[in-house]
Structures are given as structure tokens and as C-alpha cells.
């Protein structure tokens, strides 16, 4: 069979293809944001920023951390990072970008209003997740995290996988170092029949459905399900809900971009943080009212530099405990 | 020839070479550490066991189904032919998720009948759902094989000479089907090696890992260079596994399986008039589809319509909120983009697949068919990274890159069915047409297309459906203004609002079912018109 007509068809299709690659040349200054923050939180912030700065445009690439990492790794090996701003979901990811000299070196002036523990000279926390306990209606609210190992909850608790979710890794790092907990806490959980699922979302869904009685999950998601009517409750057990902040950082190659700097300043500002809180995420800025948080809720922070140092060790000890 | 070699370079050789270059260039000294990491052996073993079992179960099951559905006395045959394809229409992650919803603890059957399957999360569940997902593919390839290669007159002759049904099957039908069965086996095996969504959703909670779930775990915490190298190395390990199995199969079996026949298949297939057997068969098919597809989809509908997770799906708790909330402007635009992209990809792939099938009949072209299967085994995340690294400089964030990814991933899907049917076409008939004065185009249209039509259609359809519900590659490669439906689905999935994800998944399923139904109606109409 001669391939001539096929080849012609191929060329025609190739031509039509090239036309889908075209992007309109914007007269506005545009920057690219890479993030894993939820779409419902990011969209209203972009809208507000673009409204206040009609000459600026923020192009968004939003994906879960795994895809985001792969995209950055691909960018770096094909001509360089194509983002001007990266807004990650946990400090480990962003610190690793800093270590590779991809981002950092600048934070906006108004970042000084954000508590010190949420920022470094290279990035500033602009959103925070709290790892808390979710439990079914009718189950006694755990007073401490250790209550999850109570024999009454045998075989009925769920924990998220720290190799999959950075928030779970932060939690693992916190407990490994916490007085009276350590990795023994995870061994006790496992001994009590706790089940490891992928993500905090799976924990919330599993508890809501009654597959598990209680579990570790992210507070705002659990509150949302509770508001929708799921038969669950949220508790902030002692020593506290574990705060996992999502830092935002300026790309090194965009150090001079006024739009990128303006965007970071906006995100950290009271207005930006209020919009973020209204969209259902927790702010790092004190005084911003957002999703539910009990007035006297105890809050603790993982020691991120220590976790970064020991990630492999932490994970392999954990996997020995929860080996399938 | 130029087109095939050029495309192979662009879609397969260069991206894989870039991955190899990265591993050797950046991570050569870590290679030993990566390959001896604790747990990797188990993951590799799990992957191979799954791929072998799924192939061994799904391919015979699909072939049997195709043979059964050939019987004209089967009650509701038209419906069954359509319905057995349903699992492939449902996106993989939806299928996995809906199974856990249907049969898992506190699931649908638990609520209705008190029946729960604890093993749905873990090896058993992963295996069963992978099989359910692969059976339609094997069925489709076998059915196409029968349409393109079946020799009803030979079968009739054998029966007339006194052979029983089993003997006819063994000595006539199955030998003719071999290339189609081989194509199905290769595709199912490779597809299972590289599958990610089903083991992730159903295996991870039970600590069941495969090579692909490890790759994703590496990427998820892989902002440091070492874990990235680890992910790429594991992906290349899958390529090596695929080569070890497919290259010998293609070299040894490929040429032996081909038989040249006359182009015209004559006569209707023989039908034994045993209606009770066909009734049993219909009942069996019905039970299978009920368990494999209908109940899980029903669980999904229930999740999409129920106000919150964990409350009874009674009418008082029904709401259309989830459905309306996902039907916004962005979803509609993304759907449009996905449909266009899938259409373009399927069309290009059918052309490319056909070219390879032609080329590999020459001695010099045999390697191409094997080569293009290698990008199928790469998990979406790694293939996307490979393409980004190779072409991101020029196409980063555009739909072109997403399209290239689809072409690279699905080329084998288009090639194998066509290749399995091509030996229906004796070169002499093309030569005769040309010698009698027909132009190339006329010769292709009048001589080649008719016997190849079922295979071309099958290739197009499979590519279209899979491209439409591909999630990983498009969510990793999209850019501003090139969001596909997959991106919208991932956004909702991440929020943990099961109702919305279920609603989107249903939308996706309906989207697949509509073109498939139209196509079926067109085919039916063509057949009646032809008759």
C-alpha cells in the first residue's frame, strides 16, 4: 500500500495541530503561578488580584503535589522553570525548591505580619492546614491523640499515608519528636488495627461512611462534610491540631518581576488572606476569620528542618510499622 | 515510511532516550541504591503477577464473549454487544472508586443486602477490577478478529464433514483468531504493567504496592532530585520488563501467526439452534454486567445525588446540587477541548497505527511494532515528564504537548488491532487494482478499506475513549487555556467532595456512552443498508 495519501493527511493534520499551539500575545504583563492549593481557594484570589491590577494577568497551573513536582522537574530539564511564583502545600516541597536555587531570596514586606514560625527569608506561609481528629457521631471525642489507640477504637481508625500526603508526613514528623509519643504512637495505632489510607480525604470519607469510627484528617475538609450533613464531628485533641503551612515563594529568575512581587504582596496582605479564608482555607495571618476553629483549640507545629533532614529514615521506620 | 520513522523518533525514541540520559547523567551513582530499595522487590513482583494474571484471565474471557456474541440466536444480542464494552467507557479511577463504593465496608450492597467484600481493598479487588477493565478490550480485539478473519464457510465445511462444535473451534476458528488474541494479550499485559489508578485507589489502603504506585509516591515527595531520579528509573524498569516479554513474543510469534487469506469473508456464521444454551449465556452475561458495571455505577449515581457522605441515600436526602455545581462554564469549555483533542488523537492514531501495520509486514519494519509498545508501559506521569523534557521548550503548556502525549501513549492501541486484521488483505489484490488502472486512493478505498473497516473503527474507538478519560498526563501538561476535563475532575477530587466527583464521573461516562451509541447506530444502519 502506498503511504502517499496517508502522508498527505498526516501533514494536513500536523498543520492543524500547529494552530492549536498558538497563544494570543497579551498586551498585559502576565506571570505564571504553579500551585497545589485547592482550585476553589485560588480562583477567587486570582480574580480579585486581576481586578485590582487590570494590567496584570496570572496564568495558573494547579495540580496535586506529585504532578506539580513532576512538572517542575520537567521544566528544569527543558530550559528552566516556567513559573514566576510557586505556592506549595507544605514547607518540605518549597524548601527543596529553595535548595535547588529555583525559588527564594525575597519575601514581601508585609510578610512580617505573619508569625515567624511560618516564614523564612525565602518564603512565607500563605495558607495553613490543620491535622485534627474526625470521628463518627456517637463516638466519644478523643481528648488526646493517644486516645486513638484506645481499645474501643480497635480496627476502626484510619490514618493518611505519609508517603502520599505531605500533611501526613508533617504529622509523622511532629509525633516522632513529641513528648510521650514518638514512633511508638504509630506502632500502637497499628497494634490497635488502624488502617492506612492514601489521603486525608479518604479518611474523612471513610469515617463519614462508617467504614471507620475515627481518624486523622484535615480540619476544613472535615468541617465541610459535617456542614453538608455527614454524621461526623471534628475534635482538636491535645497536644494540638498539627499546623501544616503552605508557603509561597518568588522564582529566582523572576526576582525583578514587579507583577510577581505584587502578587505575593497581595496574597500575604490582609485582603488576600481574607479572600482565602472566605473561600474556605485557613489563613496564616492572625486575626483573619475563616473556617471553623474552636476558640481555645490547641495548635502545634512540626519541626520542618528536622523532618527535612530525616525524611527517609522517618518514612522507612514508618513503613516497617505499617508494612502491607 | 518517512512518517512512521519520523513519528517513532518523535513520540517514542527521543522521549525514552531523554529519560535514560537523565538517569545515567544525574543519577548513575544512585542506581544501585534505587534498585535495592526495600520493598521494591515486592512491588515488582506484585506488578508482574498482576500483569500475568490479568492477561491469563481477561484474554480468554474476552475471546469467549466474542465467540458467544457471534451466535445470532442470543436473545438481545445487539444490546449485549454494546453493554460488554461499558467498563472501558467508564474511566479507570471511576471504576475503581465505584467498586469500593458498591462492595466495600459500609458500601452499597452492604446497605441493601448486608453483603460486604472486605477484600475489595487489596490484591483481590485490584485484580478483579483490572480484569473487568481489560475484558472489553480483549473482547473488542477478538470480535474484530472474527469480523476480519472469520471463515464461516470453512467452519461450515468442517461441520458438514462431521466435526463437533469444539473441534471446529479448536481447528478452524481459534487458529484463525490467533493474531487477534496475541494482539489482545500484548496490549492487556503491557497496559496492566503500567496501570496506576486502580492499584492506587484499591491497593494503597491495604498496603499493596506496584511499581507505578511507588513511582507516584516518589513524585509526590519528589521535589528533591534524588526521588525524581528514582521515579524515572522505576519507569524505565517497567520499559525493560515490557521489552523482555514483548520483544521475544513479537519476534518469534509475530510472523508465524500471520496467514494470508482472500479478502472476502463469505456467508453468515453457522448457528447451532440451541436456544436454551443461548438463554443461559444471556443470563450469565447479564449477571456479569450487573455485578461488574451496573451495581458500581448505581453506587456512583447514589453518591452523586445524595446531599452528604454517610447519610442514607433516601429521597429526603436527594439533591441535584452536585450535578449543577459541576456544570459550569469551565467544565463545558474543558469538555469541548477534551472532545476535540480525543477526536484528533484518535484520527491521527488510526492513520499512524495503520502505517505501522503496513510497514511491519516488511522485514525491515518489524521492530517498529514492538518499539511503539514501549511508551504504553510508561505510567502517564513519567511519559508526560519525558515529553515535557524533550519538547517543553517549544510546546510547554500547550494542547500540542498533551496531544503528543496521547499519541505516544496510545499508538500501540491503534496499531495492534489493525495489525491483527491486516493479513486479510493479500497484497496481490491491491496490485491487481492498481494494474487495472485504479489510483492509489481508489485502490485503498475499494480494496483495502472494506476488510479493514472493523479493525480501523475499533482502533479509533478505543483511542478516542481512552484519550477522553486520560487524567494524569493532561493534568501534568496542561497550561493556561488548555485545561481538559481531566483537570476539572482532579480539582474536584482533591476537594474531597465525593458527590461532585461522582457527578463529574457520571458526566464523563455519559460523554463516552453518547458517541459510542451513535457509532453503534451508524454501524447497524450501514449493515442493514449493506444487506
Interface residues (C-beta under 8 A of the other chain):
Chain A: X1 X2 X3 X4 X5 X6 X7 X9 X10 X13 X16 X17 X18 X20 X21 X23 X32 X38 X39 X40 X59 X60 X61 X62 X63 X64 X65 X66 X67 X69 X70 X71 X72 X73 X74 X75 X77 X78 X79 X82 X92 X93 X94 X96 X97 X99 X100 X161 X163 X164 X165 X166 X169 X195 X196 X197 X198 X200 X201 X202 X204 X205 X207 X208 X209 X210 X211 X221 X224 X225 X228 X229 X230 X231 X232 X311 X316 X319 X322 X323 X324
Chain B: X1 X2 X3 X4 X18 X22 X38 X39 X104 X105 X106 X107 X200 X201 X204 X205 X206 X207 X208 X209 X216 X217 X219 X220 X221 X222 X223 X224 X225 X228 X231 X307 X308 X309 X310 X311 X317 X344 X347 X348 X351 X352 X354 X355 X358 X381 X382 X384 X385 X388 X389 X390 X391 X392 X393 X395 X396 X397 X398 X399 X400 X403 X430 X440 X441 X444 X448 X472 X475 X476 X477 X478 X479 X480 X481 X487 X490 X491 X494 X495 X496 X497 X498 X499
